[in-house]
Structure formats: C-alpha cells, structure tokens
C-alpha cells in the first residue's frame, strides 16, 4: 500500500485546558517514517497528539498538516451499537474511500470470527485490535497512535509492530506515544521526549 507523503507540525504551540497549561511552546515537525514520543504519565503525550490532529485548540502558536490523518487514542474509539465490521466500514466511507479492505483487515488482526459482533461484547484486547485494524483499512499518510500496545497479547503486539514497520515502509508518517516499547528504537525511529508539557531530550 503506497500513500501520499504527509507531514504535520506544531510551531510554538501552547495548549491550555481548564486554566491549566498542558503544552508549553512546543515546536515539532513530523515527516515520513517513525517518530516515538516518550514521557511519563501526565507528561502531555496525549495532548500533543491531539494538537497535531487538530482536536484541541491552541492558545498560542500554530499547527500545519497536509494530507489525511488517522488518530487512534488510548481508548479504542469505536462506535457502540455497531459491530467491528460496521465500525471500520463507517470510518472508511466517512473518508469517501472503498470499504473493500475491511474484512481482510479484521481477519489479519484475528477478528474474522468476531467481525459481526457488537463491539460492546468484545474483550478489551479485541476492541483494541478492531481499532488498530484501521491501520490496514485506511491508507492515511499520517498516523497518530496513543499508547497503542495497551491491552494487547503477545501475538497482537507482534502484529502491531509489523503494521508500524509496514506503514513506515509505505512512506507514511507514524508517531507512537508510549512510555515504554524501546524495541521501536531499532527501526531507525526518531525519538522525542516530553515532560511537564515541554519537549525534552529522550
């Protein structure tokens, strides 16, 4: 799967939520390849990803992005009342793209026999896998993943590693926020640290 090159950037970005500064004067450019964002809980990783995705307003600074993006948060972000298949079909059609890759994506993530079950009946790990199957079903140039390894068993962890490597090989820009998973560093990843809402040396 080849995709259009995409990038996103923040320039002197500050995010304030409920009168609390969550990000402070952050400047970051994301290009093709893998970027690993590391920091402790509460450091601002999620807010930084949401700022890149345009999901939180900036109190100061600016955001730029080209191409379509896929943001998968630390929660699966699936629509209740729908099956896994219906969820991925909805997301694909919302983008105006064919949904013919949905069945194969769910099967690749071990969900072929659960594709038509309501997501509320799936386990936490199965919901996570259904959400991550969007990596295969939606060919966005920019992918933002927030703690994507949570709730995954060893087989699914390996599958996610392969999906990230494949996306990187396809020229997609992938940023993974995690406080662990140091094996990602061996893939030539760019490493970015964050603490107390400011970028640090990882």
C-alpha positions in Angstrom: 0.0 0.0 0.0 1.6 3.2 -1.1 0.3 6.5 0.3 0.8 10.2 -0.4 3.5 11.7 1.7 2.1 13.6 4.7 3.5 15.7 7.5 2.3 17.7 10.4 3.9 20.3 12.6 3.4 22.5 15.6 5.2 25.8 16.0 5.5 27.4 19.4 2.2 25.7 20.4 0.7 26.2 23.8 -2.5 24.3 24.9 -4.5 25.4 28.0 -7.2 23.2 29.3 -9.3 24.3 32.3 -6.9 27.2 33.0 -4.0 24.7 33.2 -1.1 24.8 30.7 -0.8 21.3 29.3 1.7 22.1 26.4 4.0 25.0 26.5 5.8 26.5 23.5 6.1 23.1 21.7 7.7 23.1 18.2 7.8 19.7 16.4 7.8 18.6 12.8 6.6 15.1 11.8 7.7 13.7 8.4 7.6 10.3 6.8 8.9 7.4 8.9 8.5 6.5 12.6 8.6 9.0 15.4 8.5 7.7 19.0 7.2 10.1 21.6 8.1 9.1 25.2 7.3 10.5 28.6 5.7 9.6 31.9 2.0 9.6 32.6 0.7 13.1 32.6 3.6 14.5 30.6 1.4 15.8 27.8 1.8 13.0 25.2 -1.9 12.6 24.5 -2.5 16.4 24.3 0.5 16.7 21.9 -1.0 14.1 19.6 -4.4 15.7 19.8 -2.9 19.0 19.0 -1.2 17.6 15.9 -4.5 16.0 14.9 -6.3 19.4 15.3 -8.5 18.0 18.1 -7.7 20.6 20.7 -7.5 24.4 20.2 -4.1 26.2 20.5 -4.0 29.1 23.0 -0.9 30.2 21.1 1.2 29.1 18.2 0.1 27.3 15.0 -0.5 23.9 13.6 0.1 22.8 10.0 -0.8 19.5 8.4 -1.0 18.1 4.9 -3.0 15.0 3.7 -5.4 12.9 5.7 -4.6 11.6 9.1 -5.7 8.7 11.3 -5.7 9.3 15.1 -6.2 6.2 17.4 -6.3 7.3 21.0 -5.5 5.2 24.1 -9.2 4.2 24.1 -10.4 2.2 21.1 -12.7 5.0 19.9 -15.3 2.6 18.3 -18.9 3.4 18.0 -21.1 1.4 20.4 -24.1 -0.4 18.9 -22.2 -1.3 15.8 -20.1 -4.4 15.0 -16.4 -4.2 14.3 -17.1 -4.6 10.6 -19.7 -1.8 10.7 -17.3 0.4 12.5 -14.5 0.1 10.1 -16.9 0.3 7.1 -18.3 3.5 8.6 -14.9 5.1 9.0 -13.8 4.2 5.5 -16.9 5.5 3.9 -16.7 8.7 6.0 -13.4 9.3 4.3 -15.0 8.6 0.9 -12.8 5.6 0.3 -13.9 2.0 -0.5 -14.5 -0.4 2.4 -13.5 -3.5 0.5 -10.4 -3.9 2.7 -12.3 -4.1 5.9 -12.8 -7.8 6.0 -9.2 -8.6 5.3 -8.0 -6.1 7.9 -10.2 -7.6 10.6 -9.1 -11.1 9.6 -5.4 -10.1 9.8 -6.0 -8.9 13.3 -7.6 -12.2 14.3 -11.1 -10.9 14.3 -12.7 -12.8 11.4 -15.0 -14.8 13.7 -15.9 -11.7 15.8 -16.3 -9.1 13.0 -20.1 -9.2 13.2 -20.4 -9.0 17.0 -21.3 -5.7 18.7 -18.2 -4.1 20.0 -19.7 -4.0 23.5 -19.4 -7.8 23.6 -15.7 -7.8 22.7 -13.0 -8.0 25.2 -10.7 -5.0 25.8 -8.0 -6.6 23.7 -10.4 -7.4 20.9 -11.7 -3.9 20.8 -8.1 -2.6 20.7 -7.4 -4.9 17.8 -10.5 -3.8 15.9 -9.4 -0.2 16.4 -5.9 -0.9 15.2 -7.2 -2.8 12.1 -8.0 0.7 10.8 -4.2 0.9 10.1 -4.8 -1.6 7.3 -8.2 -0.4 6.2 -7.5 3.3 5.9 -4.5 4.4 3.8 -3.8 7.8 5.5 -0.4 9.4 5.1 -0.2 10.4 8.8 -0.9 8.0 11.7 -1.0 9.1 15.3 -1.1 6.3 17.9 -1.5 6.9 21.6 -0.3 4.0 23.8 -1.4 1.5 21.1 0.2 -1.5 22.8 -2.2 -1.4 25.8 -4.5 -4.4 26.3 -2.7 -6.5 23.6 -1.4 -10.0 24.0 2.0 -11.1 22.6 0.6 -12.0 19.2 -1.2 -8.7 18.8 1.9 -6.8 19.9 3.9 -8.5 17.2 1.2 -7.7 14.7 1.2 -4.1 15.6 5.0 -3.9 15.3 4.6 -5.4 11.8 1.9 -2.9 10.9 4.0 0.0 12.1 7.0 -1.2 10.1 4.8 -1.7 7.0 3.3 1.8 7.3 6.8 3.2 7.7 8.0 1.3 4.6 5.0 2.7 2.7 6.2 6.2 3.3 3.6 7.0 5.9 4.4 9.3 8.8 3.8 7.4 12.0 4.1 8.9 15.6 3.7 6.5 18.5 3.3 7.9 22.0 4.4 5.4 24.7 6.3 5.3 27.9 7.9 2.0 27.0 8.4 -0.2 24.0 12.1 0.5 23.5 12.3 -2.1 20.7 10.8 0.5 18.4 14.1 2.4 18.5 15.8 -0.2 16.4 13.7 0.7 13.5 15.6 3.9 12.9 12.9 5.9 14.7 13.2 9.5 15.6 12.8 9.8 19.4 11.2 12.8 21.1 10.8 13.2 24.8 8.2 15.2 26.7 7.9 16.1 30.4 5.6 18.6 32.1 4.3 19.7 28.7 7.7 20.6 27.2 9.9 18.7 24.8 13.0 17.1 26.3 15.9 15.0 25.1 14.7 11.4 25.2 
